[in-house]
Amino acid sequence: MLAVSLDGRLAPPEGGAAQLGGAGDRMALEQALAWADGALIGAQTLRLHGSTCLIRRPELLAERRQAGRSDQPVALVVSRSGTVEPSLAFFAQPLERWLLGPGTAPAEGFDRLLVLRPWQELLEQLANQGLKRLVLLGGARLASSLLQEGLVDEVQLTFCPQLLGGAHSWLPPGVALPRDSWELHEHRSLGEGELLLRYRRQGLPAGLA
Ligand SMILES: NC(=O)c1ccc[n+]([C@@H]2O[C@H](COP(=O)([O-])OP(=O)(O)OC[C@H]3O[C@@H](n4cnc5c(N)ncnc54)[C@H](OP(=O)(O)O)[C@@H]3O)[C@@H](O)[C@H]2O)c1
């Protein structure tokens, strides 16, 4: 799920953190996190933002607690280099942190390491450890690596009333993708000119939450 400008950018031309979404998008983000067991985040997004989004709404936290779930989904940071600065605010946030990266032991600040391997295997490994519902928080390179392998079931975009221009499309230019068809599953005005669109990949088994 991503917040994008009307021209499909997720960051300004100069790069860095765009902070595109408003209050409605923040609510949609928290709802998605409340559904999730784990949240995948690209290392570069974390480096640029310094922290990740937390569920703060009391009613969402109460629902998770009632269901015997942790307050927050596990933060799953994806990195080939394995280098994430341990002084980032992220490491003081109240959540469990797993690194999907290289090495033999968790890097400083992480609770667990899952060694990188093909996505299909990693997703199975995560499911076996109880993380079946995953939300993909971006950025573009992480999203494209899963989309390229046809492993994303839903695409949720919040269109924000801005034009940013520049090169930072929500998928990097030149990425080859499977020719899946997507069905519109939801469209919702989030206020402040924002529009949420949720598409589901055609052919998914019925009953997918
Ligand atoms: N608007 C939104 O909703 C939204 C959401 C998220 C991010 N963003 C924006 O997106 C931009 C960052 O996106 P990005 O595409 O540059 O970076 P990214 O996808 O967040 O992170 C890229 C890094 O993630 C790791 N990575 C990605 N795919 C991997 C894979 N398949 N296997 C192993 N590691 C992998 C690598 O880490 P290493 O470098 O450690 O090897 C790679 O350099 C920022 O401007 C951010 O603000 C916007």
PDBQT file of the ligand as one rigid body, heavy atoms in Angstrom, charges set to zero:
ROOT
HETATM    1  N1  LIG A 301       4.439   7.367  -0.440  1.00  0.00    +0.000 N 
HETATM    2  C1  LIG A 301       4.540   6.212   0.160  1.00  0.00    +0.000 C 
HETATM    3  O1  LIG A 301       3.540   5.580   0.524  1.00  0.00    +0.000 OA
HETATM    4  C2  LIG A 301       5.888   5.651   0.399  1.00  0.00    +0.000 A 
HETATM    5  C3  LIG A 301       6.037   4.438   1.101  1.00  0.00    +0.000 A 
HETATM    6  C4  LIG A 301       7.311   3.924   1.265  1.00  0.00    +0.000 A 
HETATM    7  C5  LIG A 301       8.391   4.615   0.737  1.00  0.00    +0.000 A 
HETATM    8  N2  LIG A 301       8.205   5.763   0.080  1.00  0.00    +0.000 N 
HETATM    9  C6  LIG A 301       9.342   6.479  -0.518  1.00  0.00    +0.000 C 
HETATM   10  O2  LIG A 301      10.046   5.558  -1.324  1.00  0.00    +0.000 OA
HETATM   11  C7  LIG A 301      11.400   5.962  -1.379  1.00  0.00    +0.000 C 
HETATM   12  C8  LIG A 301      12.275   4.752  -1.075  1.00  0.00    +0.000 C 
HETATM   13  O3  LIG A 301      12.019   3.753  -2.040  1.00  0.00    +0.000 OA
HETATM   14  P1  LIG A 301      13.216   2.975  -2.736  1.00  0.00    +0.000 P 
HETATM   15  O4  LIG A 301      12.645   2.221  -3.855  1.00  0.00    +0.000 OA
HETATM   16  O5  LIG A 301      14.334   3.944  -2.978  1.00  0.00    +0.000 OA
HETATM   17  O6  LIG A 301      13.738   2.056  -1.577  1.00  0.00    +0.000 OA
HETATM   18  P2  LIG A 301      13.086   0.831  -0.747  1.00  0.00    +0.000 P 
HETATM   19  O7  LIG A 301      12.351  -0.085  -1.644  1.00  0.00    +0.000 OA
HETATM   20  O8  LIG A 301      12.407   1.382   0.451  1.00  0.00    +0.000 OA
HETATM   21  O9  LIG A 301      14.417   0.166  -0.218  1.00  0.00    +0.000 OA
HETATM   22  C9  LIG A 301      15.358  -0.316  -1.123  1.00  0.00    +0.000 C 
HETATM   23  C10 LIG A 301      16.315  -1.161  -0.339  1.00  0.00    +0.000 C 
HETATM   24  O10 LIG A 301      15.603  -2.242   0.241  1.00  0.00    +0.000 OA
HETATM   25  C11 LIG A 301      16.360  -3.429   0.128  1.00  0.00    +0.000 C 
HETATM   26  N3  LIG A 301      15.666  -4.300  -0.827  1.00  0.00    +0.000 N 
HETATM   27  C12 LIG A 301      14.711  -3.990  -1.715  1.00  0.00    +0.000 A 
HETATM   28  N4  LIG A 301      14.309  -5.076  -2.380  1.00  0.00    +0.000 NA
HETATM   29  C13 LIG A 301      15.013  -6.096  -1.888  1.00  0.00    +0.000 A 
HETATM   30  C14 LIG A 301      15.032  -7.469  -2.151  1.00  0.00    +0.000 A 
HETATM   31  N5  LIG A 301      14.245  -8.034  -3.073  1.00  0.00    +0.000 N 
HETATM   32  N6  LIG A 301      15.894  -8.240  -1.463  1.00  0.00    +0.000 NA
HETATM   33  C15 LIG A 301      16.693  -7.695  -0.533  1.00  0.00    +0.000 A 
HETATM   34  N7  LIG A 301      16.717  -6.384  -0.234  1.00  0.00    +0.000 NA
HETATM   35  C16 LIG A 301      15.885  -5.607  -0.904  1.00  0.00    +0.000 A 
HETATM   36  C17 LIG A 301      17.733  -2.996  -0.342  1.00  0.00    +0.000 C 
HETATM   37  O11 LIG A 301      18.393  -2.648   0.872  1.00  0.00    +0.000 OA
HETATM   38  P3  LIG A 301      19.957  -2.405   1.051  1.00  0.00    +0.000 P 
HETATM   39  O12 LIG A 301      20.220  -1.070   0.469  1.00  0.00    +0.000 OA
HETATM   40  O13 LIG A 301      20.196  -2.440   2.515  1.00  0.00    +0.000 OA
HETATM   41  O14 LIG A 301      20.657  -3.520   0.369  1.00  0.00    +0.000 OA
HETATM   42  C18 LIG A 301      17.400  -1.785  -1.199  1.00  0.00    +0.000 C 
HETATM   43  O15 LIG A 301      18.470  -0.907  -1.391  1.00  0.00    +0.000 OA
HETATM   44  C19 LIG A 301      11.563   7.073  -0.385  1.00  0.00    +0.000 C 
HETATM   45  O16 LIG A 301      11.544   8.309  -1.085  1.00  0.00    +0.000 OA
HETATM   46  C20 LIG A 301      10.350   6.946   0.486  1.00  0.00    +0.000 C 
HETATM   47  O17 LIG A 301       9.961   8.174   1.050  1.00  0.00    +0.000 OA
HETATM   48  C21 LIG A 301       6.986   6.312  -0.087  1.00  0.00    +0.000 A 
ENDROOT
TORSDOF 0
